[in-house]
Amino acid sequence: MKDFIFPGNFLWGAATAAHQVEGNNINSESWVLEHLPGTIYAEPSGDACDHYHRYPSDIALLAGLGFNSYRFSIEWARIEPEEGEFSYAELEHYRRMLAACHEHGIKPVLTLHHFTSPRWLMRYGGWLDKTTPERYARYCERVVDHLGDLISAACTFNEPNLPVLLSKMLPFNPQETPFWKTAAQAFGVPPDRVGLFQFVAQPQMRDIIFDAHRRAFDILHAGPGNFPVGLTLALVDIQSADGGDSMAAEFRRELADNYLEQLHGDDFVGVQTYSRMLVGAEGLIQPGENVEKNQMGEEYYPEALDGTIRHAAQVAGIPVIVTENGLSTTDDTRRVEYFQRALRCVADCLESGIDVRGYFCWSAMDNFEWVSGYRPQFGIIAVDRKTQQRTPKPSAYWLGNIARANRLQLE
Ligand code: BGC
C-alpha cells in the first residue's frame, strides 16, 4: 500500500451549472426550447434543485463533506434579462453566493457561460452572429466589476466543442428535426440562424465563440481581482481500433485539437471527461451489448481521464484542471469505483510531471440533464424532487474524505 499525496494547493470540488440546478431560469433560451410544442426535451427544468434559494445550505454541505472548492455558473439571462438591462439584484445574488463560498473555506471557480444564453440573444442569431462577442464582452465587464474580487478562477465558456462531439455521437442531427423549425419560429429567425450554443456544429460558430473568449479573457484579467482564466472542453479519450489509426487522428483533430490549439496563452484548460470513443477504419465503433455502460449509454471507462489529461496538456501546453468527471448511474458503488480509478489517473499524470491543478466531480447533486431531463443521476448528493431534501450518497463521503486528506491510497 502506498499513498499518493496531491500538491498542497490542489482544488477539490464538485461542479454544477446554473440552468441545471437553480430552477425557473425563465429568461433563458433553454426555457423556451423546453416548452415548445414537439420539444426534444424529455421534461422542463422547472424548479430544478432550487439551488437559487438553497445555495447557502448546499455550499455548507459541500464544505462539510471535505471539499475546498466549488465550480458553478452564473446565468447571463438573469443578469441581463433584456438587452442592455442589467439587474443589480441578480449580481448581488451571485455576490452573496461567492461570499458564502469564502465563508466556508471554499474557492469559487466561476463559469460565466454554461450552455444557456438569454432568450433575447436568439433574435440576433445567437452564437452564429458576429455581434455576439461584443454583447458577451459587455456582460463580462459587468460581472467582473461586481464580482471580480471574490472569484478564485473563471471559465469563460463550457464546452464550445460539444456540438461537434454530439454530431459524431447522436443518431440524428437536431438541425434536421421539425423541432428546429419550431425553435426558429419561436426566436423569430430563419432555421439557419438558430445559433444555439449546445447544438450547432459549424466552424463559423467556433470562431465567434473564440472571439468572445479572447475578449472575455482580457476583460477578466483587467480586474478587479486577480485569478486564472480559461475555458473547458468536452474531451473523450479517442482510441483507435481495427485499423482506425488515421480515422482516430481525424477525430482527434476535429473534436479536440482544433480547440486545444487555440488555448496557448490561457491560464488553464478545463478537461471534462466521461468515457472513451473507439474509432475504427469506418468511424465510431459502438460499445457492445455486454459492455458496462453509464445511463447515457457510454462505456464505463474511468481510465479515459488519463488519455484526455495527457492529450490536453500536450496540445494546449498549459496547466490542466479537471473541471468535470463522473458517472451517471443508480448504483453509487460503481461511482465510488469510477472516482477511485479516475483519481489514480490524475495521480499518474501528476507523477509524470503534468501540471494538474484540481479535480471536480460532475455533479454536486442529481440535476436537470438537458434533453434527457431528470432521469440520469450524476450527483454525489441525491435530491428529492418534491421536497428538495438533499441526501449525500456514499460517494460524496468517499470523495470528500479524499479531498480532506489530499491523498489517495494506491493499491
Ligand atoms: C456538461 C454538463 C452535463 C454533463 C453530463 C457536460 O457535457 O458540461 O452540463 O450535465 O456533461 O452530461
Boltz pocket constraint, residues with backbone or C-beta under 6 A from the ligand:
constraints:
  - pocket:
      binder: B
      contacts: [[A, 17], [A, 20], [A, 158], [A, 159], [A, 162], [A, 234], [A, 272], [A, 324], [A, 362], [A, 368], [A, 369], [A, 378]]
      max_distance: 6.0
